[in-house]
Amino acid sequence: MEQTVLRPNQAPPAISRITLLRKRLFGSVRDSVLTLIILAILITLGRVVVNWLLLDAVGPWGDQAACANAVGACWPFLVEKHRLILFGTYPWDEQWRPFIASLLLISGVVASMIPRWQDKRLIWIWVGLSIGFTVLMRGGIPGLEYVQPERWNGLPVLLMLAIFGLVFAFPLGVVLALARHQDQLPAIRAIAVLWIELVRGVPMIMVLFLGLFVLPLMMPDDITLNPLMTTMIALVIFHSAYFAESVRGGLQTVPTGQYEAADSQGLNWFQKTRLIVLPQAIKIAMPGILNTVLGAYKDTSLVVIIGIHDIMATAKMSFSDPVWQRYGLEAYLFVGAWFLATCWCLSAYSRWLERRTS
């Protein structure tokens, strides 16, 4: 038999994807049997899902009475209740305001992902978006009716807690990581270690309860915090500990030679950290940071336990109506589709960012 001899720097012959897939799935009798079993299960489940979602379902603009006898999904329920799921008890005639406010926050996230905007302009963009979000949601100015924060529900609350919580938690986590990484100030290092280990050692729901019930008691009498503000502070405290550990892992992998090179150039600690060490550490820690962002975004839905009406709470409100009590699955599918789409976008961005930085 003739053997293919590769010259130096010559790549091996490419194997077609079909051939590679066939070898992986049907390379042996055991693999073939397992592949066929899995395919049969997937086909069976796929038929059940397609029948429930489409074939046996009542169309979005179908007759509501037909849902009583349908064996599939009742999509008229979402047509009727989608505004309640998205905006909750916010005044019906004013729900264009939380819609635009949500678009502002989403546009801010998109702007933050564009590389050419990742400079000082981004800070001013977020300042403007934050002011616009607050004005739209709160009102109280000529032309906008005042709406109490207790009536802020649904998607805007989720976006506000998740985005602003992460925006403030990340720099705090960087400070905690730097404080724990250094050894010139042992007292500061001990405080950072205590903060990080204490927060990471308790469940998130405990931090939320402490923020909701204990934090207001610690404030002066002339300062009152609404539940949304205290919840956001609790989220910042909780997520900052996880950001700190991700960044500290990056700091520990920066070679010692980088520190010595910075010292040889006469840079002080702040210049060395800002210009040399921290950019390399954040680049190395980027996968862990983005994983923390995804987890924090999804964990924000836990605020429903302490009475904050985010999109999970409004989904439950939507099928509390006696007429629609049977259709909770449709409501949670709507919320699940939102989380799936947004998390997929964040995951795709994280993969692109890792390829770009590598």
C-alpha positions in Angstrom: 0.0 0.0 0.0 1.1 3.5 -0.8 1.6 5.8 2.2 1.1 9.5 2.0 4.3 11.3 3.0 3.8 14.8 4.3 6.4 17.3 3.5 7.5 19.7 6.3 4.8 22.4 7.0 2.3 20.5 4.9 -1.1 20.0 6.4 -2.7 16.6 6.5 -5.5 15.9 4.0 -8.8 17.2 5.2 -11.5 14.8 6.2 -15.1 15.6 5.1 -17.5 16.5 7.8 -19.9 13.7 6.7 -17.2 11.1 7.0 -16.1 12.4 10.4 -19.7 12.5 11.6 -20.4 8.9 10.4 -17.3 7.6 12.2 -18.3 9.3 15.4 -21.9 8.2 15.3 -21.7 4.7 13.6 -18.0 3.8 14.2 -19.0 0.6 16.1 -22.0 -1.5 16.9 -22.4 0.0 20.3 -22.2 3.6 18.9 -24.7 2.7 16.2 -27.2 1.3 18.7 -26.9 4.3 21.0 -27.2 6.7 18.0 -30.4 5.0 16.8 -31.9 5.0 20.3 -31.2 8.6 20.9 -32.6 9.5 17.4 -35.8 7.6 18.2 -36.2 9.4 21.5 -35.5 12.8 19.8 -38.0 12.1 17.0 -40.7 11.0 19.5 -40.2 14.1 21.7 -40.0 16.3 18.7 -43.3 15.1 17.4 -44.9 15.7 20.8 -43.5 19.2 21.0 -44.4 20.1 17.4 -48.0 18.8 18.0 -48.4 20.8 21.2 -46.9 24.0 19.9 -48.3 24.1 16.4 -50.5 21.3 15.1 -52.9 20.9 18.0 -52.6 24.4 19.3 -55.0 27.3 19.0 -53.6 30.1 16.8 -52.7 33.5 18.4 -55.7 35.2 17.0 -58.0 32.2 17.3 -61.2 31.9 19.3 -60.6 31.9 23.1 -63.4 29.4 23.6 -61.6 26.9 21.4 -58.8 26.7 24.0 -61.2 24.8 26.4 -61.2 21.7 24.1 -57.7 22.1 22.6 -55.0 19.5 23.5 -52.2 21.9 22.5 -51.1 25.3 23.4 -53.5 28.3 23.8 -51.7 31.1 22.1 -54.6 33.6 22.5 -53.6 33.6 26.1 -50.3 35.4 25.2 -52.1 37.8 22.9 -54.4 38.7 25.8 -51.8 38.8 28.6 -48.5 39.8 27.0 -48.6 43.3 28.2 -49.3 42.1 31.8 -46.3 39.8 31.5 -44.0 42.5 30.2 -45.1 45.5 32.3 -47.3 44.1 35.1 -49.4 46.6 37.0 -47.8 49.7 35.4 -50.7 52.0 34.3 -52.2 50.6 31.2 -52.3 53.9 29.2 -48.7 54.7 30.2 -47.1 51.4 29.2 -45.4 52.9 26.3 -43.0 54.4 28.9 -41.6 51.1 30.3 -41.4 49.8 26.7 -39.2 52.7 25.6 -37.3 52.5 28.9 -36.5 48.8 28.3 -35.3 49.7 24.8 -33.0 52.3 26.2 -31.3 49.7 28.5 -31.1 47.1 25.7 -29.6 49.7 23.4 -27.0 50.5 26.1 -26.0 46.9 26.3 -25.7 46.7 22.5 -23.6 49.9 22.5 -21.3 48.4 25.1 -20.6 45.5 22.8 -19.4 47.6 19.9 -15.6 47.9 20.2 -15.2 51.4 18.8 -17.6 52.7 21.5 -15.7 51.1 24.4 -14.1 54.3 25.6 -15.0 57.4 27.7 -18.0 58.0 25.4 -19.6 54.8 26.8 -19.7 56.3 30.3 -21.7 59.3 29.1 -24.0 57.1 27.1 -24.9 55.1 30.2 -25.3 58.3 32.2 -27.8 59.6 29.7 -29.6 56.2 29.4 -29.9 55.9 33.2 -31.4 59.4 33.4 -33.8 58.7 30.6 -34.8 55.3 32.1 -35.5 56.9 35.5 -37.5 59.8 34.0 -39.6 57.5 31.9 -40.4 55.0 34.6 -40.9 57.5 37.4 -42.4 60.5 35.7 -43.4 63.4 37.9 -42.4 66.0 35.3 -44.7 68.0 33.0 -46.3 65.6 30.5 -45.5 62.4 32.5 -47.7 61.1 35.3 -45.8 60.1 38.4 -45.8 56.3 38.9 -44.8 54.8 42.3 -41.8 52.4 42.2 -44.1 49.7 43.7 -45.9 49.6 40.3 -42.7 49.1 38.3 -43.1 45.4 37.2 -42.0 43.0 34.6 -39.3 43.4 32.0 -38.0 46.9 33.0 -37.4 45.7 36.6 -35.5 42.6 35.4 -33.3 44.7 33.1 -32.8 47.4 35.7 -31.7 45.0 38.4 -29.6 42.9 36.2 -27.8 45.6 34.2 -27.3 48.2 36.8 -26.4 45.5 39.4 -23.7 44.2 37.1 -22.4 47.7 36.1 -21.8 48.5 39.7 -20.7 45.1 40.8 -17.9 44.6 38.3 -15.7 47.7 39.3 -16.4 46.8 43.0 -15.2 43.3 42.3 -12.1 44.6 40.6 -11.3 46.7 43.7 -11.9 43.7 46.0 -9.6 41.5 43.8 -6.8 44.1 43.9 -7.2 44.5 47.6 -7.0 40.7 48.2 -4.1 40.2 45.7 -1.8 42.8 47.3 0.2 42.2 50.6 1.5 45.6 51.5 -1.7 46.5 53.4 -2.8 43.4 55.5 -5.8 45.1 57.1 -7.3 46.0 53.7 -6.5 42.5 52.4 -8.2 41.0 55.5 -11.4 43.1 54.9 -11.5 42.0 51.2 -11.0 38.3 52.1 -13.8 38.6 54.7 -16.1 40.3 52.3 -15.5 37.7 49.5 -15.6 34.6 51.6 -18.6 35.7 53.6 -20.7 36.6 50.6 -19.7 33.5 48.7 -20.4 31.3 51.7 -24.1 32.2 51.9 -26.9 31.7 49.4 -28.1 34.6 47.3 -31.5 34.6 48.8 -30.0 35.3 52.2 -28.2 38.3 50.9 -31.4 39.5 49.3 -33.3 39.2 52.6 -30.6 41.0 54.5 -30.7 43.8 51.9 -34.4 44.1 52.0 -35.0 43.9 55.8 -31.6 44.8 57.5 -30.1 47.4 55.2 -33.0 49.9 55.7 -32.6 49.6 59.5 -28.9 50.6 59.2 -29.7 53.8 57.3 -30.2 57.2 59.0 -33.8 58.2 59.8 -33.9 60.8 57.0 -32.9 58.4 54.3 -35.4 55.9 53.0 -34.7 53.2 50.4 -37.4 51.6 48.4 -37.4 47.8 47.9 -35.9 48.1 44.4 -33.0 50.1 45.6 -32.2 47.8 48.5 -32.5 44.8 46.2 -30.0 46.3 43.7 -27.6 47.1 46.5 -27.8 43.4 47.7 -27.2 42.2 44.1 -24.2 44.4 43.8 -22.7 43.1 47.1 -23.4 39.5 46.1 -22.1 39.6 42.5 -19.0 41.7 43.3 -17.6 38.8 45.3 -17.8 36.4 42.3 -16.3 39.1 40.0 -13.5 39.5 42.5 -12.5 35.9 42.4 -12.6 35.8 38.6 -10.4 38.8 38.3 -8.1 37.5 41.1 -7.6 34.4 39.1 -6.4 36.6 36.2 -4.1 38.6 38.5 -2.4 35.4 39.7 -1.5 34.3 36.1 0.2 37.6 35.1 3.9 36.8 35.0 6.2 38.2 37.6 8.3 39.7 34.9 5.5 42.1 34.0 5.6 43.5 37.5 9.4 43.8 37.4 9.3 45.5 34.0 6.8 48.0 35.2 8.9 48.7 38.3 12.0 49.2 36.1 10.2 51.9 34.2 9.5 53.8 37.4 5.8 53.3 37.4 4.0 53.7 40.7 1.4 51.1 41.9 -1.6 52.8 40.3 0.1 53.2 36.9 1.5 49.7 37.0 -1.9 48.3 37.9 -4.0 50.4 35.4 -1.6 50.2 32.4 0.2 46.8 32.8 -1.3 44.3 35.2 -5.1 44.8 35.1 -5.5 44.8 31.3 -3.7 41.4 31.1 -5.6 40.0 34.1 -9.0 40.9 32.8 -8.1 39.5 29.4 -7.1 36.2 31.0 -10.1 36.2 33.3 -12.6 37.1 30.5 -14.3 33.6 30.2 -14.9 33.5 34.0 -16.2 37.1 34.0 -18.6 36.4 31.2 -19.8 33.2 32.9 -20.5 35.3 36.0 -22.4 37.8 34.0 -24.7 35.1 32.5 -25.3 33.5 35.9 -26.0 36.8 37.5 -28.5 37.8 34.8 -30.4 34.6 35.2 -30.2 34.6 39.0 -31.9 38.1 39.1 -35.2 36.3 38.7 -34.8 35.1 42.3 -36.0 38.5 43.5 -39.5 37.2 43.0 -39.0 35.4 46.4 -38.8 38.7 48.3 -41.8 40.3 46.6 -40.1 42.1 43.7 -42.3 41.8 40.7 -40.0 41.0 37.8 -41.0 39.2 34.7 -41.3 35.8 36.5 -43.8 37.4 39.0 -45.8 39.0 36.3 -46.0 35.7 34.4 -47.5 34.2 37.5 -49.9 37.1 37.7 -51.0 36.6 34.1 -52.6 33.1 34.8 -54.0 34.0 38.2 -57.1 35.1 36.3 -59.7 32.3 36.7 -60.4 32.4 33.0 -56.8 31.6 32.2 -55.7 29.4 35.1 -54.9 26.5 32.8 -52.3 28.2 30.8 -49.3 28.8 33.1 -47.1 26.7 30.8 -47.6 29.2 28.0 -46.7 32.1 30.3 -43.5 30.5 31.5 -42.6 29.4 27.9 -42.9 33.1 27.0 -40.5 34.1 29.8 -38.2 31.1 29.0 -38.0 32.2 25.3 -36.9 35.7 26.5 -34.2 34.3 28.7 -33.0 31.8 26.1 -32.8 34.5 23.4 -30.9 37.0 25.5 -28.6 34.4 27.1 -27.8 33.1 23.6 -26.9 36.6 22.5 -24.6 37.1 25.5 -23.0 33.6 24.9 -22.4 34.4 21.3 -20.8 37.7 22.2 -18.6 36.1 24.8 -17.4 33.5 22.2 -16.7 36.3 19.7 -14.9 38.3 22.4 -12.7 35.3 23.4 -11.7 34.8 19.7 -11.0 38.5 19.3 -8.8 38.8 22.4 -6.9 35.6 21.6 
